[in-house]
Amino acid sequence: MTNDPVTSLIDAQRFERTIKQKQNLKGLMQADTNQQSLSRRQFLRNSTLAAAAAVVAAPAMLRAQSKTPLNAVIIGVGGRGSGAGRDFTEALKIAGVEGKIVAVADIFPDAAKRAGQTFEVSEDKCFSGFDAYQKALAVPGVNYAILATPPGFRASHFKAAVEAGKNVFMEKPVAVDGPGIQVVYAAADAAKEKNLKVAAGTQRRHQAGYIETIKRLKEGAIGDIVTLRAYWVNGGPIWHRGDQGSTELERQIRNWYHYIWLCGDHICEQHVHNLDVCNWIVGDHPTKCWGMGARQQLEGKSGEIWDNFAVEYEYPNGARMYSYCGQIKREWASVSEGVQGTKGTSNPSGLIQPKGGAAWRYKGKEVGPYVQEHVDLINAIQKDTPLNEGRQVAESTLTAIMGREAAYSGAGVEWDQVLNSKFTYGPDLLYKDCAKMEWGAFRTLQPPMPSMHDIFKDPAVLPLAKA
Ligand SMILES: NC(=O)c1ccc[n+]([C@@H]2O[C@H](COP(=O)([O-])OP(=O)(O)OC[C@H]3O[C@@H](n4cnc5c(N)ncnc54)[C@H](O)[C@@H]3O)[C@@H](O)[C@H]2O)c1
C-alpha cells in the first residue's frame, strides 16, 4: 500500500474485499463461545450457588430461560426491515436468549402481510397505515422495536417507541433536517432517563476490524489526525421505482429515495456510514463545511435529489474531512474511509501504516456487523450495561444534512445554523403526529439549484416543481 490514503484507493478496495471474506463461520463460533461464558457469569451473579452449579452444566436452552425473553416489532418491513428481523433472530441464538417477532407494521398492507408470513406473525398483529407503528408498539409484551422505514419517519417513530418504553434498534439515517434531529436528541435523552437501550444501524461501530483499528488510532498509532476522507461512490445509479400510486403522497412514499423529506438525499441516506466513521475517529463532529454537487444522471426521472456531492468539512481541532458520494455510472467505485496522521496513514476498517514502520492489519474474528449490532443490543438489555447510540447517530446524520445544505445552497454552513434551523422538509404532521397523516396531495420541489436554495431564510427559498 502507498502511504497516501487517497492514491491507495485500489489497494484499499482490495483490502476491504479481503476483510469481508474473513467474516467467516469461525467468527460466529468464537462469538458464540464468548457469549456463553458471559451468560454464565451473568447467571452466577443472580442465582444461588447450587442452582448456578446445575446450570453451568446445563445445555444452552436452560441458560437462555434465565434471561428476559425479547418480543420484537418491526416497523417498516421492506428490504432492511426484513433483513434486520432475520439478523435479530440470528443474534438471539448467538446471545442464547429466547425471543421472537410478535408484530409487524408497514404503511402498505401487502408488505405487512408478506412480512407476517415470513416471520410467522398472526394476521391480527400485522398492521398497516400511517398509524401502524402505534398499533405494533401497543401489542402487549413488546420490549424491542426495530425501526426501518424510510428516514423521514424515523424521528417520530423513535420518539413513539421511547415514549412506549421500548428498547430500540433504529436504522440510519435518523432524520433529514434540523428539527428532526432535535426530536431524535430529545428521544435519545428520554431513553437514557428510562434506561432503555438504543442501537443504530451504523454497523461499522459493531464491526471488530473497525473497532480495533480505531482504538489504535485513538491511542496515537499514526500521531495526530490531520485529514480524513470518506467515500460512498457507487459505480451506478440508485433504484427508481417509478410513479405508482393514486395520490402524490403515495407516489412519493413508494419511491421514497427520490424525495428529500423522506430520504435526506444520497449524502444522508448512505454516505452517513462513512461520515460516522470519521466522526468516531475524531471523537467529535465537524462544525462547518462547504461543498458542491449536481443532479446529472437522474435527468428525466421524477424526484428532487442530486446524484453526487463533494464536501469539505472542518472539525473544531482543525482536522479536515473530504467527503465524496455519488450514484453515477462511472469507471470506479469505492465505499471506504482513509485517514492521514502526522505519523502515518490508515484504512480504519483494519489497516494501519506508520511512516517508515511495518503495517498492522486486523486479523481477528468478526461476526457479521448486521448481526453483531443486535447481539450488542440484546446483551446490553440482558446485562443492563449502557448502550445508547441515539445522539451519536443523530450527530452523524446532522453532519450529512449540513454537507447537503452547503452543497444545495452554494454557501458555507455551520453546525449550529443547521441544528437550530426551523425549516422542515416534510408535511406539517410529520413531527407533530405522523399517525394522523392521510393520503393526499404533497408538494414536489425542483431539484435544488445553488444560489436558489436556502432553508435558513424565512421563508425558506425552495422553488416548487411545476405541476
Ligand atoms: N445499515 C445499512 O447498511 C442499511 C442497508 C439498507 C437500508 N438501510 C436503511 O433502512 C431503511 C429502509 O430501507 P429499505 O432499503 O429497507 O427500504 P424499503 O423501501 O425496501 O423499505 C421501507 C419500508 O418501509 C415502509 N414504510 C414507508 N413509510 C412507512 C411508515 N410511515 N410506516 C411504516 N412503514 C413505512 C415501506 O412501505 C417499505 O416497506 C433506510 O433508512 C435505509 O437507509 C440501512
The ligand as an SDF file (V2000), in Angstrom:
LIG
                    3D

 44 48  0  0  0  0  0  0  0  0999 V2000
  -27.4680   -0.1800    7.6840 N   0  0  0  0  0  0  0  0  0  0  0  0
  -27.4770   -0.4960    6.4210 C   0  0  0  0  0  0  0  0  0  0  0  0
  -26.4780   -0.9130    5.8450 O   0  0  0  0  0  0  0  0  0  0  0  0
  -28.7550   -0.3460    5.6360 C   0  0  0  0  0  0  0  0  0  0  0  0
  -28.9370   -1.0780    4.4650 C   0  0  0  0  0  0  0  0  0  0  0  0
  -30.1320   -0.8890    3.7670 C   0  0  0  0  0  0  0  0  0  0  0  0
  -31.0820    0.0100    4.2420 C   0  0  0  0  0  0  0  0  0  0  0  0
  -30.8710    0.6920    5.3860 N   0  0  0  0  0  0  0  0  0  0  0  0
  -31.8510    1.6760    5.8850 C   0  0  0  0  0  0  0  0  0  0  0  0
  -33.1070    1.0630    6.1410 O   0  0  0  0  0  0  0  0  0  0  0  0
  -34.1540    1.9740    5.8600 C   0  0  0  0  0  0  0  0  0  0  0  0
  -35.1470    1.3080    4.9210 C   0  0  0  0  0  0  0  0  0  0  0  0
  -34.5010    0.9970    3.7100 O   0  0  0  0  0  0  0  0  0  0  0  0
  -35.0130   -0.2050    2.7850 P   0  0  0  0  0  0  0  0  0  0  0  0
  -33.9370   -0.4400    1.8070 O   0  0  0  0  0  0  0  0  0  0  0  0
  -35.4910   -1.3180    3.6330 O   0  0  0  0  0  0  0  0  0  0  0  0
  -36.2630    0.4740    2.0480 O   0  0  0  0  0  0  0  0  0  0  0  0
  -37.5410   -0.2800    1.5020 P   0  0  0  0  0  0  0  0  0  0  0  0
  -38.2370    0.6520    0.5900 O   0  0  0  0  0  0  0  0  0  0  0  0
  -37.1720   -1.6130    0.9850 O   0  0  0  0  0  0  0  0  0  0  0  0
  -38.4260   -0.4990    2.8080 O   0  0  0  0  0  0  0  0  0  0  0  0
  -39.0420    0.5470    3.5190 C   0  0  0  0  0  0  0  0  0  0  0  0
  -40.3750    0.0260    4.0560 C   0  0  0  0  0  0  0  0  0  0  0  0
  -40.9400    0.9920    4.9260 O   0  0  0  0  0  0  0  0  0  0  0  0
  -42.3290    1.0900    4.6320 C   0  0  0  0  0  0  0  0  0  0  0  0
  -42.8390    2.3850    5.0950 N   0  0  0  0  0  0  0  0  0  0  0  0
  -42.7520    3.6100    4.4970 C   0  0  0  0  0  0  0  0  0  0  0  0
  -43.2930    4.5470    5.2760 N   0  0  0  0  0  0  0  0  0  0  0  0
  -43.7450    3.9180    6.3900 C   0  0  0  0  0  0  0  0  0  0  0  0
  -44.4250    4.3680    7.5570 C   0  0  0  0  0  0  0  0  0  0  0  0
  -44.7390    5.6490    7.7500 N   0  0  0  0  0  0  0  0  0  0  0  0
  -44.7790    3.4460    8.4760 N   0  0  0  0  0  0  0  0  0  0  0  0
  -44.4980    2.1220    8.3010 C   0  0  0  0  0  0  0  0  0  0  0  0
  -43.8610    1.6380    7.2020 N   0  0  0  0  0  0  0  0  0  0  0  0
  -43.4750    2.5480    6.2700 C   0  0  0  0  0  0  0  0  0  0  0  0
  -42.3970    0.8950    3.1390 C   0  0  0  0  0  0  0  0  0  0  0  0
  -43.6950    0.5410    2.6930 O   0  0  0  0  0  0  0  0  0  0  0  0
  -41.3810   -0.2130    2.9250 C   0  0  0  0  0  0  0  0  0  0  0  0
  -41.9650   -1.4910    3.0490 O   0  0  0  0  0  0  0  0  0  0  0  0
  -33.4930    3.2240    5.3050 C   0  0  0  0  0  0  0  0  0  0  0  0
  -33.3240    4.1890    6.3070 O   0  0  0  0  0  0  0  0  0  0  0  0
  -32.1260    2.7430    4.8580 C   0  0  0  0  0  0  0  0  0  0  0  0
  -31.1150    3.7210    4.9390 O   0  0  0  0  0  0  0  0  0  0  0  0
  -29.7300    0.5150    6.0960 C   0  0  0  0  0  0  0  0  0  0  0  0
  1  2  1  0
  2  3  2  0
  2  4  1  0
  4  5  1  0
  4 44  2  0
  5  6  2  0
  6  7  1  0
  7  8  2  0
  8  9  1  0
  8 44  1  0
  9 10  1  0
  9 42  1  0
 10 11  1  0
 11 12  1  0
 11 40  1  0
 12 13  1  0
 13 14  1  0
 14 15  2  0
 14 16  1  0
 14 17  1  0
 17 18  1  0
 18 19  2  0
 18 20  1  0
 18 21  1  0
 21 22  1  0
 22 23  1  0
 23 24  1  0
 23 38  1  0
 24 25  1  0
 25 26  1  0
 25 36  1  0
 26 27  1  0
 26 35  1  0
 27 28  2  0
 28 29  1  0
 29 30  1  0
 29 35  2  0
 30 31  1  0
 30 32  2  0
 32 33  1  0
 33 34  2  0
 34 35  1  0
 36 37  1  0
 36 38  1  0
 38 39  1  0
 40 41  1  0
 40 42  1  0
 42 43  1  0
M  CHG  2   8   1  16  -1
M  END
$$$$
